[in-house]
Amino acid sequence: AKGKLVATRLDDAGASVLAYHVAHFRHSDEDAWRQTIAAGRVRVNGRVAAAEELLGAGDELEFHRAPWREPEAPLIFGVVLEDEHVLVVEKPAGLQVLPAGPFSEHTLLQLVQGSAPQRAQSSPVHRLGRGTSGLVLFGKTRAARAELSRQFRECSALKTYFGLVEGTSLPRSAVAAHAIGRLPVGRWQTFAVAADGLPSRTRVRVLARDEAARRSLVAAQPITGRPNQIRIHLAALGAPLVGDPLFAPGGGLKSTAKPAEGGYCLHAASLGFVHPATGRWTKLRSRPAWL
């Protein structure tokens, strides 16, 4: 795979090939870029570049990345609703929605777009965490995506999740209103309860309690849309999701696991939105495999 770009900015002209890549592509440090350039994987105007070669405005740069094997992921999805405007699918736990990190082809976006010609321009208007299963809404046209995205921004689209949590002490209903902000964890950052974070609200209702197993089934409806909000708020209420390696009771961090790791039990079970073409309220439901 390769990517091509054109160095057109005045401050790019005169920079070395090495300095340009170190400044613009910080996923790799200077030593890594020097090795990449020495291996002949960076080209200027179609020819192999040298690290100290100077760039001119308008030069075309190509980066031929080394191939990699993507981690295993479930490469299936179910179709719940489809017409010429919208597509709603069921995502399995363990499948990432968008390309990022080590995942490119093993993502829901690539699977959907490659599954049929009429889905080639489809894009999701919201996301689920890699470990979360359930309903994901795609817009198949630019107009549909714009309207659906507006509904999610204005919180008029409704989502309800089923979660299996630790313990049986949650009240029958509650609203978590803990602020959520970024916290550094080693070389990366995650979100967690933070005093200086953004206001966040999630409605939680207990559906069933299993006293013997010390677990409860809950329905959670996010009012705001912060990253990992439901996981964080359930933990903040003293009932972290079963299998969640990251968030501890109280909403803080209990390990340095990355947010996508872990086989936690969270499923996007209900999705409601106004259809962008018909104007009709549309509500869909999905049942988790673990229920």
Short mmCIF file of the C-alpha atoms (twelve columns), coordinates in Angstrom:
data_MODEL
# 
_entry.id   MODEL 
# 
loop_
_atom_site.group_PDB 
_atom_site.id 
_atom_site.type_symbol 
_atom_site.label_atom_id 
_atom_site.label_alt_id 
_atom_site.label_comp_id 
_atom_site.label_asym_id 
_atom_site.label_seq_id 
_atom_site.Cartn_x 
_atom_site.Cartn_y 
_atom_site.Cartn_z 
_atom_site.pdbx_PDB_model_num 
ATOM 1   C CA . ALA A 1   0.000   0.000   0.000  1 
ATOM 2   C CA . LYS A 2   1.186   3.518   -0.645 1 
ATOM 3   C CA . GLY A 3   0.148   7.074   0.029  1 
ATOM 4   C CA . LYS A 4   0.958   10.091  -2.134 1 
ATOM 5   C CA . LEU A 5   1.039   13.755  -1.149 1 
ATOM 6   C CA . VAL A 6   2.333   16.992  -2.650 1 
ATOM 7   C CA . ALA A 7   4.596   19.340  -0.665 1 
ATOM 8   C CA . THR A 8   3.102   22.729  -1.569 1 
ATOM 9   C CA . ARG A 9   3.440   24.852  1.554  1 
ATOM 10  C CA . LEU A 10  6.224   27.425  1.587  1 
ATOM 11  C CA . ASP A 11  7.599   26.070  4.863  1 
ATOM 12  C CA . ASP A 12  7.896   22.581  3.303  1 
ATOM 13  C CA . ALA A 13  10.254  23.808  0.573  1 
ATOM 14  C CA . GLY A 14  13.869  23.444  1.658  1 
ATOM 15  C CA . ALA A 15  13.150  20.838  4.339  1 
ATOM 16  C CA . SER A 16  14.925  17.510  4.103  1 
ATOM 17  C CA . VAL A 17  12.926  14.394  3.320  1 
ATOM 18  C CA . LEU A 18  13.713  13.100  6.814  1 
ATOM 19  C CA . ALA A 19  12.762  16.334  8.592  1 
ATOM 20  C CA . TYR A 20  9.527   16.601  6.611  1 
ATOM 21  C CA . HIS A 21  8.356   13.116  7.598  1 
ATOM 22  C CA . VAL A 22  9.381   13.480  11.236 1 
ATOM 23  C CA . ALA A 23  7.467   16.781  11.477 1 
ATOM 24  C CA . HIS A 24  4.312   15.686  9.653  1 
ATOM 25  C CA . PHE A 25  3.942   11.995  10.544 1 
ATOM 26  C CA . ARG A 26  4.596   11.596  14.251 1 
ATOM 27  C CA . HIS A 27  3.466   7.981   14.492 1 
ATOM 28  C CA . SER A 28  7.169   7.159   13.882 1 
ATOM 29  C CA . ASP A 29  10.227  8.810   15.446 1 
ATOM 30  C CA . GLU A 30  13.327  10.090  13.639 1 
ATOM 31  C CA . ASP A 31  15.237  6.793   13.831 1 
ATOM 32  C CA . ALA A 32  12.261  4.856   12.447 1 
ATOM 33  C CA . TRP A 33  11.820  7.299   9.551  1 
ATOM 34  C CA . ARG A 34  15.552  7.210   8.780  1 
ATOM 35  C CA . GLN A 35  15.381  3.417   8.520  1 
ATOM 36  C CA . THR A 36  12.247  3.611   6.371  1 
ATOM 37  C CA . ILE A 37  13.874  6.081   3.962  1 
ATOM 38  C CA . ALA A 38  17.101  4.036   3.845  1 
ATOM 39  C CA . ALA A 39  15.017  0.977   2.933  1 
ATOM 40  C CA . GLY A 40  13.800  2.811   -0.183 1 
ATOM 41  C CA . ARG A 41  10.167  3.084   0.852  1 
ATOM 42  C CA . VAL A 42  9.970   6.876   0.417  1 
ATOM 43  C CA . ARG A 43  10.070  8.367   -3.079 1 
ATOM 44  C CA . VAL A 44  10.233  11.916  -4.425 1 
ATOM 45  C CA . ASN A 45  8.784   12.465  -7.882 1 
ATOM 46  C CA . GLY A 46  8.830   8.721   -8.496 1 
ATOM 47  C CA . ARG A 47  12.441  7.998   -7.519 1 
ATOM 48  C CA . VAL A 48  13.862  6.617   -4.290 1 
ATOM 49  C CA . ALA A 49  14.671  9.455   -1.899 1 
ATOM 50  C CA . ALA A 50  17.636  10.086  0.402  1 
ATOM 51  C CA . ALA A 51  17.120  11.199  3.992  1 
ATOM 52  C CA . GLU A 52  18.958  14.530  3.593  1 
ATOM 53  C CA . GLU A 53  17.555  15.344  0.160  1 
ATOM 54  C CA . LEU A 54  15.895  18.783  0.120  1 
ATOM 55  C CA . LEU A 55  12.297  19.198  -0.991 1 
ATOM 56  C CA . GLY A 56  10.946  21.801  -3.354 1 
ATOM 57  C CA . ALA A 57  7.412   23.183  -3.389 1 
ATOM 58  C CA . GLY A 58  5.257   20.917  -5.537 1 
ATOM 59  C CA . ASP A 59  7.378   17.789  -5.102 1 
ATOM 60  C CA . GLU A 60  5.309   14.601  -5.041 1 
ATOM 61  C CA . LEU A 61  6.066   12.294  -2.123 1 
ATOM 62  C CA . GLU A 62  5.147   8.623   -1.894 1 
ATOM 63  C CA . PHE A 63  5.403   6.372   1.119  1 
ATOM 64  C CA . HIS A 64  5.356   2.637   0.353  1 
ATOM 65  C CA . ARG A 65  4.652   1.077   3.705  1 
ATOM 66  C CA . ALA A 66  5.817   -2.409  4.510  1 
ATOM 67  C CA . PRO A 67  2.956   -4.922  4.490  1 
ATOM 68  C CA . TRP A 68  1.617   -6.050  7.840  1 
ATOM 69  C CA . ARG A 69  -0.733  -8.743  9.013  1 
ATOM 70  C CA . GLU A 70  -3.744  -7.333  10.774 1 
ATOM 71  C CA . PRO A 71  -4.847  -8.871  14.077 1 
ATOM 72  C CA . GLU A 72  -7.661  -11.388 13.898 1 
ATOM 73  C CA . ALA A 73  -11.185 -9.997  14.163 1 
ATOM 74  C CA . PRO A 74  -14.698 -11.311 13.459 1 
ATOM 75  C CA . LEU A 75  -15.309 -10.421 9.799  1 
ATOM 76  C CA . ILE A 76  -19.079 -10.694 9.775  1 
ATOM 77  C CA . PHE A 77  -22.021 -8.367  10.279 1 
ATOM 78  C CA . GLY A 78  -25.783 -8.697  10.098 1 
ATOM 79  C CA . VAL A 79  -28.133 -6.417  8.163  1 
ATOM 80  C CA . VAL A 80  -31.126 -5.170  10.162 1 
ATOM 81  C CA . LEU A 81  -32.492 -2.492  7.813  1 
ATOM 82  C CA . GLU A 82  -31.474 -1.264  4.372  1 
ATOM 83  C CA . ASP A 83  -32.908 1.017   1.728  1 
ATOM 84  C CA . GLU A 84  -31.360 3.507   -0.695 1 
ATOM 85  C CA . HIS A 85  -30.733 6.028   2.093  1 
ATOM 86  C CA . VAL A 86  -29.794 4.158   5.279  1 
ATOM 87  C CA . LEU A 87  -28.226 0.907   6.404  1 
ATOM 88  C CA . VAL A 88  -28.367 -0.487  9.933  1 
ATOM 89  C CA . VAL A 89  -26.130 -3.422  10.765 1 
ATOM 90  C CA . GLU A 90  -25.304 -5.557  13.787 1 
ATOM 91  C CA . LYS A 91  -21.614 -5.379  14.689 1 
ATOM 92  C CA . PRO A 92  -20.023 -8.271  16.581 1 
ATOM 93  C CA . ALA A 93  -17.846 -7.617  19.613 1 
ATOM 94  C CA . GLY A 94  -14.174 -7.514  18.646 1 
ATOM 95  C CA . LEU A 95  -14.658 -5.741  15.295 1 
ATOM 96  C CA . GLN A 96  -13.445 -2.141  15.050 1 
ATOM 97  C CA . VAL A 97  -15.756 0.329   13.281 1 
ATOM 98  C CA . LEU A 98  -13.171 2.573   11.541 1 
ATOM 99  C CA . PRO A 99  -9.579  1.984   10.407 1 
ATOM 100 C CA . ALA A 100 -7.079  2.909   13.128 1 
ATOM 101 C CA . GLY A 101 -4.010  1.439   14.777 1 
ATOM 102 C CA . PRO A 102 -3.255  -2.040  13.395 1 
ATOM 103 C CA . PHE A 103 -6.693  -2.376  11.773 1 
ATOM 104 C CA . SER A 104 -7.400  -1.331  8.178  1 
ATOM 105 C CA . GLU A 105 -9.245  -4.034  6.250  1 
ATOM 106 C CA . HIS A 106 -10.525 -5.788  9.389  1 
ATOM 107 C CA . THR A 107 -13.014 -3.018  10.161 1 
ATOM 108 C CA . LEU A 108 -16.765 -2.666  9.877  1 
ATOM 109 C CA . LEU A 109 -16.402 0.233   7.431  1 
ATOM 110 C CA . GLN A 110 -14.322 -1.797  4.971  1 
ATOM 111 C CA . LEU A 111 -16.528 -4.864  5.313  1 
ATOM 112 C CA . VAL A 112 -19.720 -2.886  4.655  1 
ATOM 113 C CA . GLN A 113 -18.329 -0.887  1.749  1 
ATOM 114 C CA . GLY A 114 -16.932 -4.010  0.109  1 
ATOM 115 C CA . SER A 115 -20.027 -6.157  0.617  1 
ATOM 116 C CA . ALA A 116 -22.144 -4.725  -2.235 1 
ATOM 117 C CA . PRO A 117 -21.782 -1.992  -4.915 1 
ATOM 118 C CA . GLN A 118 -24.701 0.006   -3.498 1 
ATOM 119 C CA . ARG A 119 -22.894 0.216   -0.140 1 
ATOM 120 C CA . ALA A 120 -19.575 1.503   -1.495 1 
ATOM 121 C CA . GLN A 121 -20.182 5.094   -0.300 1 
ATOM 122 C CA . SER A 122 -21.805 4.180   3.017  1 
ATOM 123 C CA . SER A 123 -20.318 5.610   6.211  1 
ATOM 124 C CA . PRO A 124 -21.315 5.227   9.882  1 
ATOM 125 C CA . VAL A 125 -22.801 8.268   11.598 1 
ATOM 126 C CA . HIS A 126 -21.781 7.073   15.073 1 
ATOM 127 C CA . ARG A 127 -19.349 4.556   16.539 1 
ATOM 128 C CA . LEU A 128 -19.246 1.637   18.910 1 
ATOM 129 C CA . GLY A 129 -16.127 0.567   20.792 1 
ATOM 130 C CA . ARG A 130 -14.352 -2.469  19.403 1 
ATOM 131 C CA . GLY A 131 -15.492 -4.567  22.340 1 
ATOM 132 C CA . THR A 132 -19.113 -3.379  22.079 1 
ATOM 133 C CA . SER A 133 -21.594 -5.270  19.913 1 
ATOM 134 C CA . GLY A 134 -24.895 -4.205  18.417 1 
ATOM 135 C CA . LEU A 135 -26.584 -1.724  16.108 1 
ATOM 136 C CA . VAL A 136 -24.628 0.727   13.952 1 
ATOM 137 C CA . LEU A 137 -26.322 3.243   11.638 1 
ATOM 138 C CA . PHE A 138 -24.828 4.092   8.223  1 
ATOM 139 C CA . GLY A 139 -25.824 6.846   5.818  1 
ATOM 140 C CA . LYS A 140 -25.629 5.682   2.195  1 
ATOM 141 C CA . THR A 141 -25.771 9.174   0.657  1 
ATOM 142 C CA . ARG A 142 -24.240 12.514  1.597  1 
ATOM 143 C CA . ALA A 143 -27.665 13.986  2.352  1 
ATOM 144 C CA . ALA A 144 -28.642 11.059  4.570  1 
ATOM 145 C CA . ARG A 145 -25.365 11.216  6.486  1 
ATOM 146 C CA . ALA A 146 -25.732 14.951  7.063  1 
ATOM 147 C CA . GLU A 147 -29.262 14.607  8.439  1 
ATOM 148 C CA . LEU A 148 -28.492 11.602  10.617 1 
ATOM 149 C CA . SER A 149 -25.324 13.230  11.944 1 
ATOM 150 C CA . ARG A 150 -27.375 16.288  12.883 1 
ATOM 151 C CA . GLN A 151 -29.737 14.092  14.906 1 
ATOM 152 C CA . PHE A 152 -26.824 12.565  16.799 1 
ATOM 153 C CA . ARG A 153 -25.256 15.995  17.458 1 
ATOM 154 C CA . GLU A 154 -28.539 17.304  18.802 1 
ATOM 155 C CA . CYS A 155 -29.162 14.095  20.805 1 
ATOM 156 C CA . SER A 156 -32.553 13.495  19.153 1 
ATOM 157 C CA . ALA A 157 -31.443 10.055  17.971 1 
ATOM 158 C CA . LEU A 158 -31.895 7.578   20.828 1 
ATOM 159 C CA . LYS A 159 -29.644 4.651   21.747 1 
ATOM 160 C CA . THR A 160 -30.153 2.097   24.489 1 
ATOM 161 C CA . TYR A 161 -27.515 -0.415  25.520 1 
ATOM 162 C CA . PHE A 162 -27.767 -3.636  27.499 1 
ATOM 163 C CA . GLY A 163 -24.902 -4.233  29.891 1 
ATOM 164 C CA . LEU A 164 -24.010 -7.034  32.275 1 
ATOM 165 C CA . VAL A 165 -22.456 -5.451  35.361 1 
ATOM 166 C CA . GLU A 166 -20.780 -6.599  38.543 1 
ATOM 167 C CA . GLY A 167 -22.811 -6.602  41.752 1 
ATOM 168 C CA . THR A 168 -26.474 -6.204  42.609 1 
ATOM 169 C CA . SER A 169 -26.468 -2.971  44.620 1 
ATOM 170 C CA . LEU A 170 -27.462 -0.487  41.919 1 
ATOM 171 C CA . PRO A 171 -30.752 1.320   42.552 1 
ATOM 172 C CA . ARG A 172 -33.612 0.412   40.232 1 
ATOM 173 C CA . SER A 173 -32.990 3.598   38.247 1 
ATOM 174 C CA . ALA A 174 -30.270 6.242   38.346 1 
ATOM 175 C CA . VAL A 175 -28.673 9.022   36.338 1 
ATOM 176 C CA . ALA A 176 -24.878 9.131   36.225 1 
ATOM 177 C CA . ALA A 177 -23.661 12.713  35.834 1 
ATOM 178 C CA . HIS A 178 -19.911 12.324  36.375 1 
ATOM 179 C CA . ALA A 179 -17.723 14.618  34.261 1 
ATOM 180 C CA . ILE A 180 -15.511 12.759  31.782 1 
ATOM 181 C CA . GLY A 181 -12.078 13.929  30.646 1 
ATOM 182 C CA . ARG A 182 -8.766  12.700  29.284 1 
ATOM 183 C CA . LEU A 183 -6.236  10.966  31.504 1 
ATOM 184 C CA . PRO A 184 -2.661  10.022  30.506 1 
ATOM 185 C CA . VAL A 185 -1.802  6.332   30.687 1 
ATOM 186 C CA . GLY A 186 1.830   5.729   29.806 1 
ATOM 187 C CA . ARG A 187 2.365   6.787   26.176 1 
ATOM 188 C CA . TRP A 188 -1.330  7.127   25.372 1 
ATOM 189 C CA . GLN A 189 -4.454  8.746   26.773 1 
ATOM 190 C CA . THR A 190 -7.869  7.478   27.698 1 
ATOM 191 C CA . PHE A 191 -11.079 8.915   29.090 1 
ATOM 192 C CA . ALA A 192 -12.255 8.493   32.665 1 
ATOM 193 C CA . VAL A 193 -14.027 10.371  35.448 1 
ATOM 194 C CA . ALA A 194 -12.231 13.706  35.822 1 
ATOM 195 C CA . ALA A 195 -13.118 16.748  37.908 1 
ATOM 196 C CA . ASP A 196 -12.194 19.076  35.029 1 
ATOM 197 C CA . GLY A 197 -13.869 16.917  32.377 1 
ATOM 198 C CA . LEU A 198 -16.888 17.632  30.199 1 
ATOM 199 C CA . PRO A 199 -20.430 17.350  31.594 1 
ATOM 200 C CA . SER A 200 -21.819 13.880  30.849 1 
ATOM 201 C CA . ARG A 201 -25.093 12.098  31.623 1 
ATOM 202 C CA . THR A 202 -26.305 8.519   31.295 1 
ATOM 203 C CA . ARG A 203 -29.649 7.073   32.378 1 
ATOM 204 C CA . VAL A 204 -29.380 3.597   33.920 1 
ATOM 205 C CA . ARG A 205 -32.173 1.151   34.751 1 
ATOM 206 C CA . VAL A 206 -31.782 -2.276  36.349 1 
ATOM 207 C CA . LEU A 207 -33.637 -4.965  34.384 1 
ATOM 208 C CA . ALA A 208 -32.705 -8.032  36.434 1 
ATOM 209 C CA . ARG A 209 -30.501 -9.051  39.353 1 
ATOM 210 C CA . ASP A 210 -28.718 -12.375 39.814 1 
ATOM 211 C CA . GLU A 211 -27.894 -12.563 43.508 1 
ATOM 212 C CA . ALA A 212 -26.157 -15.941 43.178 1 
ATOM 213 C CA . ALA A 213 -23.787 -14.752 40.448 1 
ATOM 214 C CA . ARG A 214 -23.527 -11.238 41.933 1 
ATOM 215 C CA . ARG A 215 -24.380 -9.671  38.587 1 
ATOM 216 C CA . SER A 216 -27.095 -7.399  37.184 1 
ATOM 217 C CA . LEU A 217 -28.518 -6.739  33.740 1 
ATOM 218 C CA . VAL A 218 -28.960 -3.028  33.057 1 
ATOM 219 C CA . ALA A 219 -30.256 -0.779  30.305 1 
ATOM 220 C CA . ALA A 220 -28.167 2.353   29.757 1 
ATOM 221 C CA . GLN A 221 -29.193 5.337   27.645 1 
ATOM 222 C CA . PRO A 222 -26.467 7.930   26.982 1 
ATOM 223 C CA . ILE A 223 -27.752 11.495  26.990 1 
ATOM 224 C CA . THR A 224 -24.385 12.938  25.999 1 
ATOM 225 C CA . GLY A 225 -21.886 11.176  23.761 1 
ATOM 226 C CA . ARG A 226 -18.446 11.023  25.402 1 
ATOM 227 C CA . PRO A 227 -15.957 8.261   24.501 1 
ATOM 228 C CA . ASN A 228 -16.488 5.123   26.604 1 
ATOM 229 C CA . GLN A 229 -19.234 6.991   28.456 1 
ATOM 230 C CA . ILE A 230 -21.382 4.013   29.415 1 
ATOM 231 C CA . ARG A 231 -18.410 1.963   30.610 1 
ATOM 232 C CA . ILE A 232 -17.145 4.888   32.666 1 
ATOM 233 C CA . HIS A 233 -20.501 5.831   34.160 1 
ATOM 234 C CA . LEU A 234 -21.443 2.283   35.125 1 
ATOM 235 C CA . ALA A 235 -18.076 1.921   36.859 1 
ATOM 236 C CA . ALA A 236 -18.591 5.311   38.505 1 
ATOM 237 C CA . LEU A 237 -21.887 4.037   39.938 1 
ATOM 238 C CA . GLY A 238 -19.983 1.106   41.471 1 
ATOM 239 C CA . ALA A 239 -21.041 -1.456  38.859 1 
ATOM 240 C CA . PRO A 240 -18.349 -1.886  36.152 1 
ATOM 241 C CA . LEU A 241 -19.170 -4.066  33.180 1 
ATOM 242 C CA . VAL A 242 -18.381 -7.758  33.570 1 
ATOM 243 C CA . GLY A 243 -15.079 -8.385  31.801 1 
ATOM 244 C CA . ASP A 244 -13.997 -4.731  31.650 1 
ATOM 245 C CA . PRO A 245 -10.239 -4.651  32.375 1 
ATOM 246 C CA . LEU A 246 -9.913  -0.863  32.406 1 
ATOM 247 C CA . PHE A 247 -12.487 0.942   34.552 1 
ATOM 248 C CA . ALA A 248 -12.687 0.423   38.309 1 
ATOM 249 C CA . PRO A 249 -15.576 1.143   40.691 1 
ATOM 250 C CA . GLY A 250 -15.711 4.918   41.023 1 
ATOM 251 C CA . GLY A 251 -14.917 5.501   37.343 1 
ATOM 252 C CA . GLY A 252 -11.131 5.599   37.626 1 
ATOM 253 C CA . LEU A 253 -8.611  3.291   35.994 1 
ATOM 254 C CA . LYS A 254 -7.703  -0.077  37.444 1 
ATOM 255 C CA . SER A 255 -5.081  -1.084  34.869 1 
ATOM 256 C CA . THR A 256 -3.124  0.184   31.887 1 
ATOM 257 C CA . ALA A 257 -5.165  -1.837  29.410 1 
ATOM 258 C CA . LYS A 258 -6.149  0.026   26.260 1 
ATOM 259 C CA . PRO A 259 -9.838  0.998   25.960 1 
ATOM 260 C CA . ALA A 260 -10.529 -1.518  23.175 1 
ATOM 261 C CA . GLU A 261 -9.124  -4.480  25.110 1 
ATOM 262 C CA . GLY A 262 -11.207 -6.887  27.099 1 
ATOM 263 C CA . GLY A 263 -14.313 -8.984  26.553 1 
ATOM 264 C CA . TYR A 264 -16.764 -6.771  28.406 1 
ATOM 265 C CA . CYS A 265 -20.535 -7.299  28.045 1 
ATOM 266 C CA . LEU A 266 -22.052 -4.228  26.362 1 
ATOM 267 C CA . HIS A 267 -24.513 -4.319  23.459 1 
ATOM 268 C CA . ALA A 268 -26.219 -1.522  21.487 1 
ATOM 269 C CA . ALA A 269 -29.687 -3.034  21.739 1 
ATOM 270 C CA . SER A 270 -32.022 -0.267  20.554 1 
ATOM 271 C CA . LEU A 271 -31.692 2.551   18.030 1 
ATOM 272 C CA . GLY A 272 -34.253 5.229   17.219 1 
ATOM 273 C CA . PHE A 273 -33.995 7.987   14.600 1 
ATOM 274 C CA . VAL A 274 -36.053 10.007  12.131 1 
ATOM 275 C CA . HIS A 275 -35.606 8.524   8.663  1 
ATOM 276 C CA . PRO A 276 -33.807 11.165  6.553  1 
ATOM 277 C CA . ALA A 277 -36.015 10.574  3.490  1 
ATOM 278 C CA . THR A 278 -39.460 9.634   4.843  1 
ATOM 279 C CA . GLY A 279 -39.429 11.696  8.031  1 
ATOM 280 C CA . ARG A 280 -40.813 8.728   9.946  1 
ATOM 281 C CA . TRP A 281 -39.592 7.719   13.387 1 
ATOM 282 C CA . THR A 282 -37.712 4.441   13.005 1 
ATOM 283 C CA . LYS A 283 -36.870 2.188   15.942 1 
ATOM 284 C CA . LEU A 284 -34.873 -1.027  15.733 1 
ATOM 285 C CA . ARG A 285 -33.896 -3.627  18.324 1 
ATOM 286 C CA . SER A 286 -31.136 -6.209  18.683 1 
ATOM 287 C CA . ARG A 287 -30.475 -8.937  21.268 1 
ATOM 288 C CA . PRO A 288 -26.942 -9.613  22.546 1 
ATOM 289 C CA . ALA A 289 -25.459 -13.069 22.071 1 
ATOM 290 C CA . TRP A 290 -24.601 -13.274 25.790 1 
ATOM 291 C CA . LEU A 291 -28.160 -12.669 26.981 1 
# 
